[in-house]
């Protein structure tokens, strides 16, 4: 008990002289009472003590309350998935506010856009209601404004028409229709009462027609066609013939278009009277040894869309012709000014292929508007137009000097069509292919030609005879959209769509040369042109990634690659005279000249 009393005294001294009445009463009762021998010891409930210092938490409470208040006021982050408090309706539906997104063009993060132009909010209006108000506005000049429950537009017209819409029928119109229907019913009943039953059942009578009419025209008697007189028959036959000829002509022809041309040079003839297409006299006549180009020396830009093909002027290369997907064909100066000399506008759709005649004074252009046009290079006039109603994918002239009037075209309907350009008549059709024809290449001193197609086969034809003399198709073969003849005329380089260039013999057997295979480039899906250097030492090709590849003919190893274009490098041509000059074209609309 003494210990307990001393513990109590110590406690009382530690506290700020504040007594505990319960503890005092308990201590006095314990001191006065004597414990009985059989009773359990007395238990005391001692108050707990905290060793932590006393902290004023007023500021903490105020801060927490301020945070909750600011959280309830600030707008929600639209990108967060979890909200730690109950937001109000205004917060949930508040417009998106804040600084613009630093890497998005329109300031919206990628997750917030639901339209290519940004974020479009859904309108709470039914399509039928919108159509009704739209058509009402264009008919009557006023429409309902759903946001303000009022009308916009011609208020006077709104009052004059009693606010009706195009789908509402006014009261007087409804009444008029009801009266009309009632009148019709009465007329039918009257006919049934007064008329004889025989006339009602006779289809030839007026009564039967009136009784059984179903449309505004049913009540009229059918006009019976009598026999035509000889004059009428003759006129009808002539009319039918004219109509058939007209329809046939329209069906055969492609899309009509006015042919135009623009000359961009200073003058079409110089002081000596020479034409602007005349080759320079100092150009070298032969090319002994070719070198791979290293650097870009010139860029021709004038096409607004991609360039699908380029061709150097034959034998001299002082001009370069380009076919654009912007429907235009352009010819550019190579040696002097480096500018566009003339633009030929005769197609309504992209131009697919172009080809010069042997002397370069004329050229062919084949377009997706189903027309093949034969142009005069110097004047820009269209000499003639050819069409079968199908898309020409490739157009070629017979290389023989005495057959420069013969045109061959590979069409989208699996045929190769041969025209005599002097008469404009189709003289032959080669129709063995099972897919669209992609390329035509003359071999064996122009007595034969090789064609490739989407049917993944090569076919060799005798010129003028529509019978295949050699058919090459293997299970491992892919489509070959571009073929080039080696300068020694012994080999054909075929651009295969499995990213390799295959070599076939061009003499008698047309066998695959398994020892020569050029690979490394990516052309799958693109009709990239393959070509040779004039001395035959190098093979070149564009690819789908904008590069131009050069391989050594003997070793089949990659010699060099040039990054030429953004996008696809579709065409490449080696200059016929310059040893190391190469032109490339791509779908970026540029033609580049490399040295």
C-alpha positions as CSV (number, residue, x, y, z in Angstrom):
1,X,0.0,0.0,0.0
2,X,2.9,2.3,0.7
3,X,4.2,1.7,-2.8
4,X,0.8,2.5,-4.3
5,X,0.5,5.6,-2.3
6,X,4.0,6.8,-3.4
7,X,3.1,6.0,-7.1
8,X,0.0,8.1,-6.7
9,X,1.9,11.0,-5.2
10,X,4.5,10.9,-8.0
11,X,1.7,11.0,-10.6
12,X,0.0,13.9,-8.9
13,X,3.3,15.8,-8.9
14,X,3.9,15.2,-12.6
15,X,0.6,16.4,-13.8
16,X,-0.2,20.2,-13.5
17,X,-1.6,19.8,-10.0
18,X,-4.9,18.5,-11.5
19,X,-6.3,15.8,-9.2
20,X,-8.2,12.7,-10.3
21,X,-11.2,12.2,-8.0
22,X,-11.7,8.6,-9.1
23,X,-8.0,7.7,-8.2
24,X,-8.3,9.5,-4.8
25,X,-11.4,7.7,-3.8
26,X,-9.9,4.3,-4.9
27,X,-6.8,5.0,-2.9
28,X,-8.6,6.0,0.3
29,X,-10.9,3.0,0.1
30,X,-7.9,0.7,-0.3
31,X,-6.1,2.2,2.6
32,X,-9.0,2.1,5.0
33,X,-10.3,-1.4,4.2
34,X,-8.5,-4.5,5.3
35,X,-8.4,-7.3,2.8
36,X,-10.1,-10.6,3.8
37,X,-7.9,-13.7,3.6
38,X,-10.0,-15.4,0.8
39,X,-10.6,-12.3,-1.4
40,X,-8.8,-11.7,-4.7
41,X,-6.3,-8.9,-4.9
42,X,-7.8,-5.5,-5.8
43,X,-7.4,-4.4,-9.5
44,X,-6.7,-0.8,-10.5
45,X,-7.5,0.9,-13.9
46,X,-4.6,3.3,-14.4
47,X,-5.1,5.9,-17.1
48,X,-2.8,5.6,-20.2
49,X,-0.1,8.1,-20.8
50,X,1.3,9.3,-24.2
51,X,5.0,10.0,-24.6
52,X,4.4,12.1,-27.8
53,X,4.6,15.9,-27.4
54,X,1.4,17.9,-27.7
55,X,1.0,19.3,-31.3
56,X,-1.4,22.0,-32.4
57,X,-3.3,20.5,-35.3
58,X,-5.4,23.5,-36.2
59,X,-3.3,24.4,-39.3
60,X,-3.4,20.7,-40.4
61,X,-7.2,20.7,-40.2
62,X,-7.5,24.0,-42.1
63,X,-5.1,22.8,-44.9
64,X,-7.0,19.5,-45.4
65,X,-10.3,21.4,-45.6
66,X,-8.7,23.9,-48.1
67,X,-7.4,21.0,-50.2
68,X,-10.9,19.3,-50.3
69,X,-12.4,22.7,-51.2
70,X,-10.0,23.3,-54.1
71,X,-10.3,19.7,-55.2
72,X,-14.1,20.1,-55.4
73,X,-13.6,23.4,-57.4
74,X,-10.9,22.5,-59.9
75,X,-11.7,20.8,-63.3
76,X,-11.1,17.1,-63.7
77,X,-8.2,15.7,-65.7
78,X,-9.9,14.0,-68.6
79,X,-7.0,11.4,-68.9
80,X,-7.2,10.1,-65.3
81,X,-9.1,6.8,-64.6
82,X,-9.6,7.2,-60.9
83,X,-11.3,10.1,-58.9
84,X,-10.7,10.2,-55.2
85,X,-13.7,12.4,-54.4
86,X,-17.3,12.8,-55.6
87,X,-17.2,15.4,-58.4
88,X,-20.2,17.6,-59.1
89,X,-22.2,17.6,-62.4
90,X,-20.5,20.9,-63.5
91,X,-17.1,19.3,-63.0
92,X,-17.9,16.2,-64.9
93,X,-19.4,18.1,-67.9
94,X,-17.1,21.1,-67.9
95,X,-15.3,21.8,-71.2
96,X,-11.7,20.6,-71.5
97,X,-9.4,23.4,-70.4
98,X,-5.7,23.9,-69.9
99,X,-2.5,24.4,-71.9
100,X,-2.2,23.0,-75.4
101,X,-0.5,19.6,-75.9
102,X,3.1,20.3,-76.9
103,X,3.4,17.6,-79.5
104,X,-0.1,17.6,-81.0
105,X,-0.9,19.9,-83.9
106,X,-4.3,21.0,-82.6
107,X,-3.4,20.9,-79.0
108,X,-5.3,17.7,-78.2
109,X,-3.7,14.5,-76.9
110,X,-4.0,11.4,-79.1
111,X,-6.5,9.7,-76.6
112,X,-8.9,12.7,-76.8
113,X,-9.4,12.9,-80.5
114,X,-12.3,11.1,-82.0
115,X,-12.1,12.8,-85.4
116,X,-9.3,13.5,-87.8
117,X,-9.7,17.3,-87.0
118,X,-9.7,16.8,-83.2
119,X,-12.5,16.2,-80.8
120,X,-16.2,16.4,-81.9
121,X,-18.9,16.4,-79.2
122,X,-22.0,14.3,-79.8
123,X,-25.1,16.3,-80.4
124,X,-28.3,15.2,-78.5
125,X,-30.6,15.4,-81.5
126,X,-32.2,12.5,-83.4
127,X,-31.3,12.2,-87.1
128,X,-34.9,12.4,-88.1
129,X,-35.4,15.7,-86.2
130,X,-32.2,17.1,-87.7
131,X,-33.3,16.2,-91.2
132,X,-36.7,17.7,-90.6
133,X,-35.3,21.0,-89.5
134,X,-32.6,21.0,-92.2
135,X,-35.1,20.5,-95.0
136,X,-37.6,23.0,-93.4
137,X,-34.9,25.7,-93.3
138,X,-34.1,25.2,-97.0
139,X,-37.8,25.2,-98.0
140,X,-39.4,27.8,-95.7
141,X,-36.4,29.7,-94.4
142,X,-36.7,29.0,-90.7
143,X,-35.9,26.1,-88.3
144,X,-36.2,25.3,-84.6
145,X,-33.2,26.0,-82.4
146,X,-33.1,23.1,-79.9
147,X,-30.8,24.9,-77.5
148,X,-33.1,27.9,-76.8
149,X,-36.5,26.4,-77.6
150,X,-37.1,29.1,-80.3
151,X,-36.9,29.6,-84.1
152,X,-34.1,31.0,-86.2
153,X,-34.3,32.4,-89.7
154,X,-37.3,34.0,-91.4
155,X,-39.5,34.9,-88.5
156,X,-42.2,36.4,-90.8
157,X,-42.4,33.2,-92.8
158,X,-42.6,31.3,-89.5
159,X,-45.7,33.3,-88.5
160,X,-47.2,33.2,-92.0
161,X,-47.0,29.3,-92.1
162,X,-47.9,28.8,-88.5
163,X,-44.6,27.2,-87.8
164,X,-45.2,24.1,-89.9
165,X,-42.3,21.9,-91.0
166,X,-41.8,20.0,-94.3
167,X,-43.1,16.9,-92.6
168,X,-46.2,18.5,-91.1
169,X,-49.3,18.8,-93.3
170,X,-51.4,21.9,-92.5
171,X,-55.0,21.4,-91.4
172,X,-56.6,22.7,-94.5
173,X,-54.5,20.3,-96.6
174,X,-55.5,17.4,-94.5
175,X,-59.2,18.3,-94.9
176,X,-58.8,18.7,-98.7
177,X,-57.3,15.2,-98.9
178,X,-60.1,13.6,-96.8
179,X,-62.7,15.2,-99.1
180,X,-60.9,13.9,-102.2
181,X,-60.9,10.4,-100.8
182,X,-64.5,10.6,-99.9
183,X,-65.5,11.8,-103.4
184,X,-63.6,8.9,-105.0
185,X,-65.4,6.4,-102.8
186,X,-68.8,7.9,-103.7
187,X,-68.0,7.7,-107.4
188,X,-67.1,4.1,-107.1
189,X,-70.3,3.3,-105.3
190,X,-72.3,5.2,-108.0
191,X,-70.7,3.2,-110.8
192,X,-71.5,0.0,-109.0
193,X,-75.2,1.0,-108.6
194,X,-76.0,2.4,-112.1
195,X,-73.9,0.5,-114.5
196,X,-74.7,-2.9,-116.1
197,X,-72.9,-5.9,-114.6
198,X,-71.7,-6.9,-118.1
199,X,-69.8,-3.7,-118.6
200,X,-68.2,-3.9,-115.2
201,X,-66.8,-7.4,-116.0
202,X,-65.6,-6.4,-119.5
203,X,-61.9,-5.3,-119.4
204,X,-62.4,-3.5,-122.7
205,X,-65.0,-1.1,-121.3
206,X,-64.4,2.3,-119.7
207,X,-66.4,1.2,-116.7
208,X,-64.0,-1.7,-115.9
209,X,-61.0,0.7,-116.2
210,X,-62.6,3.2,-113.8
211,X,-63.5,0.4,-111.4
212,X,-60.1,-1.3,-111.4
213,X,-57.8,1.7,-111.6
214,X,-54.7,1.7,-109.3
215,X,-52.7,4.7,-110.5
216,X,-53.3,8.0,-112.2
217,X,-52.5,6.4,-115.5
218,X,-54.5,3.2,-115.1
219,X,-57.8,4.9,-116.1
220,X,-56.6,5.6,-119.6
221,X,-57.2,3.1,-122.4
222,X,-54.1,1.4,-123.8
223,X,-53.1,2.6,-127.2
224,X,-52.8,-0.4,-129.6
225,X,-49.8,-0.3,-131.9
226,X,-50.8,-0.6,-135.5
227,X,-48.7,-1.8,-138.4
228,X,-45.8,0.5,-139.5
229,X,-45.7,1.9,-143.0
230,X,-42.7,1.2,-145.2
231,X,-41.5,4.8,-144.6
232,X,-41.8,4.4,-140.8
233,X,-40.0,1.0,-140.9
234,X,-37.1,2.5,-142.9
235,X,-36.8,5.5,-140.5
236,X,-36.8,3.2,-137.5
237,X,-34.1,1.0,-138.9
238,X,-31.9,4.0,-139.7
239,X,-32.4,5.4,-136.2
240,X,-31.5,2.1,-134.6
241,X,-28.4,1.8,-136.7
242,X,-27.2,5.3,-135.8
243,X,-27.9,4.7,-132.1
244,X,-26.0,1.4,-132.2
245,X,-23.0,3.0,-133.9
246,X,-23.0,5.9,-131.4
247,X,-23.2,3.6,-128.4
248,X,-20.5,1.3,-129.8
249,X,-18.2,4.2,-130.5
250,X,-18.7,5.6,-127.0
251,X,-18.1,2.2,-125.5
252,X,-14.9,1.6,-127.4
253,X,-13.4,5.0,-126.7
254,X,-11.9,6.2,-123.4
255,X,-12.7,9.4,-121.7
256,X,-12.7,12.4,-124.0
257,X,-10.5,15.4,-123.2
258,X,-9.3,18.5,-124.9
259,X,-5.7,18.1,-125.8
260,X,-3.5,21.1,-124.8
261,X,0.2,21.8,-124.7
262,X,2.4,24.6,-123.3
263,X,5.9,25.5,-124.4
264,X,8.0,26.8,-121.6
265,X,11.3,27.6,-123.4
266,X,12.4,31.0,-124.8
267,X,11.8,30.2,-128.5
268,X,10.9,27.1,-130.4
269,X,13.6,27.7,-133.0
270,X,17.0,29.3,-132.6
271,X,18.7,31.9,-134.9
272,X,19.8,29.2,-137.3
273,X,16.3,27.8,-137.6
274,X,17.0,24.6,-135.6
275,X,14.2,23.1,-133.6
276,X,14.4,23.0,-129.8
277,X,14.4,19.2,-129.9
278,X,17.5,19.1,-132.2
279,X,20.4,17.3,-130.5
280,X,23.6,19.2,-129.8
281,X,26.3,18.5,-132.4
282,X,29.1,18.2,-129.9
283,X,27.5,15.2,-128.1
284,X,29.7,12.1,-128.1
285,X,28.4,9.2,-130.2
286,X,29.5,6.2,-128.1
287,X,30.0,5.2,-124.5
288,X,33.0,3.1,-123.8
289,X,33.2,2.6,-120.1
290,X,30.5,3.3,-117.5
291,X,30.9,4.4,-113.8
292,X,28.6,4.4,-110.9
293,X,27.3,7.8,-110.0
294,X,28.0,9.3,-106.5
295,X,26.3,12.6,-106.1
296,X,23.2,14.5,-107.0
297,X,23.8,17.2,-109.7
298,X,20.2,18.3,-110.6
299,X,16.6,18.0,-109.6
300,X,13.6,18.6,-111.8
301,X,10.4,19.4,-109.9
302,X,7.2,20.3,-111.7
303,X,4.9,17.4,-111.3
304,X,2.3,18.0,-108.5
305,X,2.0,14.2,-107.9
306,X,4.3,11.2,-108.3
307,X,6.2,10.5,-111.5
308,X,5.5,7.0,-112.9
309,X,8.1,6.8,-115.7
310,X,11.0,8.6,-117.3
311,X,12.6,8.1,-120.8
312,X,15.8,9.8,-122.2
313,X,15.6,11.1,-125.8
314,X,16.9,8.2,-128.0
315,X,20.6,8.1,-128.9
316,X,21.5,11.6,-127.5
317,X,19.8,12.0,-124.1
318,X,19.7,15.8,-124.3
319,X,16.0,15.8,-123.3
320,X,14.2,13.6,-120.7
321,X,10.5,12.8,-120.9
322,X,8.4,12.2,-117.7
323,X,4.9,10.7,-117.1
324,X,3.2,12.1,-114.1
325,X,0.3,11.0,-111.9
326,X,-1.0,14.6,-112.2
327,X,-2.2,13.6,-115.8
328,X,0.6,15.6,-117.4
329,X,3.6,14.5,-119.6
330,X,6.6,16.9,-119.4
331,X,9.9,17.1,-121.3
332,X,12.9,18.6,-119.6
333,X,16.2,19.9,-120.9
334,X,19.3,17.9,-119.7
335,X,22.4,19.6,-121.1
336,X,21.7,23.4,-121.0
337,X,19.1,25.2,-118.9
338,X,17.8,22.1,-117.0
339,X,14.2,23.5,-117.2
340,X,10.9,22.1,-118.4
341,X,10.6,22.7,-122.1
342,X,7.1,21.6,-122.8
343,X,4.0,20.2,-121.0
344,X,1.6,17.9,-122.8
345,X,-1.9,17.8,-121.3
346,X,-4.2,15.3,-123.0
347,X,-5.1,12.7,-120.3
348,X,-7.8,13.0,-117.6
349,X,-6.2,10.5,-115.2
350,X,-2.7,9.5,-114.3
351,X,-0.3,8.6,-117.1
352,X,1.0,5.1,-116.7
353,X,3.7,4.7,-119.4
354,X,5.5,6.6,-122.1
355,X,7.7,5.6,-125.1
356,X,9.7,7.4,-127.7
357,X,9.8,6.6,-131.4
358,X,13.3,5.7,-132.8
359,X,14.1,9.3,-133.8
360,X,12.5,10.9,-130.8
361,X,10.2,13.2,-132.9
362,X,7.1,11.4,-131.6
363,X,6.2,9.6,-128.5
364,X,3.4,7.5,-127.0
365,X,1.6,8.0,-123.7
366,X,-0.7,5.5,-122.0
367,X,-3.1,6.7,-119.2
368,X,-5.6,5.4,-116.8
369,X,-8.3,7.2,-118.7
370,X,-8.1,4.2,-121.1
371,X,-6.5,6.3,-123.9
372,X,-3.2,5.8,-125.7
373,X,-2.1,9.1,-127.4
374,X,0.6,9.5,-130.1
375,X,2.2,13.0,-129.7
376,X,4.4,15.1,-131.9
377,X,7.3,15.9,-129.5
378,X,8.2,19.3,-131.0
379,X,4.7,20.9,-131.5
380,X,2.8,19.0,-128.8
381,X,0.0,18.1,-131.1
382,X,-1.8,14.8,-130.7
383,X,-1.4,12.9,-134.0
384,X,-3.8,10.1,-133.0
385,X,-5.6,8.5,-130.1
386,X,-6.2,4.8,-129.6
387,X,-8.5,3.0,-127.1
388,X,-10.3,-0.3,-126.5
389,X,-12.2,0.8,-123.5
390,X,-9.6,-0.9,-121.2
391,X,-6.7,0.5,-119.2
392,X,-3.3,0.2,-121.1
393,X,-0.5,-0.7,-118.7
394,X,2.3,-0.7,-121.3
395,X,2.7,0.8,-124.8
396,X,5.5,0.1,-127.2
397,X,6.4,0.8,-130.8
398,X,8.0,-1.9,-133.0
399,X,11.8,-0.9,-132.9
400,X,12.3,-1.7,-136.6
401,X,12.6,1.4,-138.7
402,X,10.1,0.1,-141.3
403,X,7.6,-0.8,-138.6
404,X,7.5,2.5,-136.7
405,X,3.7,2.7,-137.4
406,X,3.0,-0.5,-135.4
407,X,1.8,0.0,-131.8
408,X,1.6,-2.8,-129.2
409,X,-0.3,-2.2,-126.0
410,X,-0.7,-4.5,-122.9
411,X,-4.2,-4.0,-121.5
412,X,-5.9,-4.6,-118.2
413,X,-8.3,-7.2,-119.9
414,X,-5.3,-9.7,-120.4
415,X,-4.8,-8.9,-124.1
416,X,-2.0,-7.4,-126.1
417,X,-3.5,-5.3,-128.8
418,X,-1.7,-4.3,-132.1
419,X,-2.6,-1.2,-134.0
420,X,-1.6,0.1,-137.4
421,X,-1.3,3.8,-136.6
422,X,-1.6,4.8,-140.2
423,X,-5.1,3.4,-140.5
424,X,-6.1,3.4,-136.8
425,X,-7.2,-0.2,-137.2
426,X,-6.5,-3.1,-134.8
427,X,-4.5,-5.6,-136.8
428,X,-3.9,-8.3,-134.2
429,X,-4.8,-9.4,-130.7
430,X,-2.6,-11.6,-128.5
431,X,-4.9,-13.0,-125.9
432,X,-3.3,-16.0,-124.1
433,X,-2.5,-14.3,-120.8
434,X,-4.7,-14.9,-117.7
435,X,-4.0,-11.5,-116.0
436,X,-3.3,-7.9,-116.9
437,X,-0.3,-7.5,-119.1
438,X,2.6,-5.5,-117.5
439,X,5.5,-5.4,-119.9
440,X,6.4,-5.9,-123.6
441,X,10.1,-6.4,-124.6
442,X,11.3,-7.0,-128.1
443,X,14.1,-9.7,-128.6
444,X,15.8,-11.6,-131.3
445,X,16.3,-8.6,-133.7
446,X,12.7,-7.6,-133.1
447,X,11.2,-10.7,-134.6
448,X,9.8,-11.8,-131.2
449,X,8.6,-10.2,-128.1
450,X,8.4,-11.3,-124.4
451,X,5.4,-10.3,-122.2
452,X,4.9,-10.5,-118.5
453,X,1.6,-10.5,-116.7
454,X,-0.1,-10.6,-113.3
455,X,-0.7,-14.3,-113.9
456,X,3.0,-14.8,-112.8
457,X,4.1,-16.1,-116.2
458,X,6.3,-15.1,-119.1
459,X,5.2,-15.7,-122.7
460,X,7.2,-15.3,-125.9
461,X,5.4,-14.5,-129.1
462,X,6.4,-14.3,-132.8
463,X,5.6,-10.7,-133.9
464,X,2.3,-10.7,-135.8
465,X,1.3,-14.3,-134.9
466,X,-1.0,-14.6,-131.9
467,X,0.4,-18.0,-130.8
468,X,2.7,-18.5,-127.8
469,X,6.0,-20.0,-128.8
470,X,7.4,-20.3,-125.3
471,X,5.4,-20.3,-122.0
472,X,7.4,-19.9,-118.8
473,X,5.5,-20.5,-115.5
474,X,6.9,-22.2,-112.4
475,X,5.3,-22.6,-108.9
476,X,8.1,-20.5,-107.4
477,X,7.7,-17.6,-109.8
478,X,6.2,-14.3,-108.9
479,X,4.8,-11.5,-111.1
480,X,7.4,-9.6,-113.1
481,X,6.2,-6.1,-113.8
482,X,9.5,-4.8,-115.4
483,X,11.8,-6.5,-117.9
484,X,15.0,-5.0,-119.5
485,X,17.1,-6.4,-122.4
486,X,20.9,-6.6,-121.8
487,X,22.9,-4.4,-124.3
488,X,24.4,-7.5,-125.9
489,X,20.8,-8.8,-126.5
490,X,21.5,-12.2,-125.0
491,X,19.9,-11.8,-121.6
492,X,16.6,-10.5,-120.1
493,X,16.6,-9.0,-116.5
494,X,13.2,-9.5,-114.9
495,X,12.2,-7.6,-111.8
496,X,10.5,-10.3,-109.7
497,X,8.1,-9.2,-106.9
498,X,9.9,-11.5,-104.4
499,X,12.6,-8.9,-104.1
500,X,15.1,-10.2,-106.7
501,X,16.1,-9.7,-110.3
502,X,16.1,-13.0,-112.3
503,X,18.0,-13.4,-115.6
504,X,16.6,-15.4,-118.5
505,X,18.3,-16.2,-121.8
506,X,16.9,-14.1,-124.7
507,X,18.0,-16.3,-127.7
508,X,16.2,-19.6,-128.3
509,X,15.4,-21.5,-125.1
510,X,14.7,-18.6,-122.8
511,X,16.0,-20.6,-119.8
512,X,16.5,-19.2,-116.3
513,X,20.2,-18.5,-115.5
514,X,20.5,-19.8,-112.0
515,X,24.0,-18.5,-111.5
516,X,22.9,-14.9,-111.9
517,X,20.5,-13.4,-109.3
518,X,20.5,-9.9,-108.0
519,X,18.9,-9.3,-104.6
520,X,19.0,-7.0,-101.5
521,X,16.4,-4.4,-102.5
522,X,12.7,-4.3,-101.4
523,X,10.3,-4.1,-104.4
524,X,7.4,-6.3,-103.3
525,X,4.2,-4.6,-104.4
526,X,5.9,-1.9,-106.6
527,X,6.6,-2.1,-110.4
528,X,10.1,-0.7,-110.0
529,X,12.0,-0.4,-113.3
530,X,15.1,-2.5,-113.9
531,X,17.8,-1.3,-116.3
532,X,21.3,-1.8,-117.6
533,X,24.3,0.5,-118.0
534,X,25.0,1.1,-121.8
535,X,28.2,-1.0,-121.6
536,X,26.3,-3.8,-119.8
537,X,28.6,-3.9,-116.7
538,X,26.0,-2.8,-114.2
539,X,22.4,-3.7,-113.4
540,X,20.3,-0.9,-111.7
541,X,16.9,-0.8,-110.1
542,X,14.8,1.4,-107.8
543,X,13.1,0.1,-104.7
544,X,10.1,0.7,-102.4
545,X,12.2,2.6,-99.9
546,X,13.4,5.3,-102.3
547,X,16.9,3.9,-103.0
548,X,18.6,3.1,-106.3
549,X,20.6,-0.1,-106.3
550,X,23.6,-0.9,-108.5
551,X,24.9,-4.4,-109.0
552,X,28.0,-5.7,-110.8
553,X,26.9,-7.9,-113.8
554,X,29.7,-10.4,-113.5
555,X,29.9,-10.9,-109.7
556,X,26.2,-10.2,-108.9
557,X,27.3,-8.2,-105.9
558,X,25.8,-4.9,-104.7
559,X,28.1,-2.2,-106.0
560,X,26.4,0.9,-104.5
561,X,23.1,2.2,-103.2
562,X,21.9,5.8,-103.4
563,X,19.1,7.2,-101.3
564,X,17.3,9.0,-104.1
565,X,13.7,9.7,-103.1
566,X,11.2,10.0,-100.2
567,X,8.9,7.1,-100.8
568,X,9.2,4.8,-103.8
569,X,11.9,5.1,-106.5
570,X,9.9,3.8,-109.4
571,X,12.0,4.5,-112.4
572,X,15.7,4.7,-113.3
573,X,17.5,5.4,-116.6
574,X,21.1,5.5,-117.6
575,X,22.1,8.3,-119.9
576,X,22.8,6.9,-123.4
577,X,26.0,8.9,-123.9
578,X,27.3,10.2,-120.5
579,X,29.4,7.5,-118.8
580,X,28.3,8.1,-115.2
581,X,25.0,10.0,-115.5
582,X,21.8,8.4,-114.2
583,X,18.2,9.8,-113.8
584,X,15.7,8.5,-111.3
585,X,12.1,9.3,-110.6
586,X,9.9,8.7,-107.6
587,X,6.4,9.0,-106.2
588,X,7.6,12.2,-104.4
589,X,7.1,14.0,-107.7
590,X,10.8,14.6,-108.4
591,X,13.2,13.6,-111.1
592,X,16.8,13.5,-110.0
593,X,20.0,13.5,-112.1
594,X,23.1,11.8,-110.6
595,X,26.7,11.8,-111.5
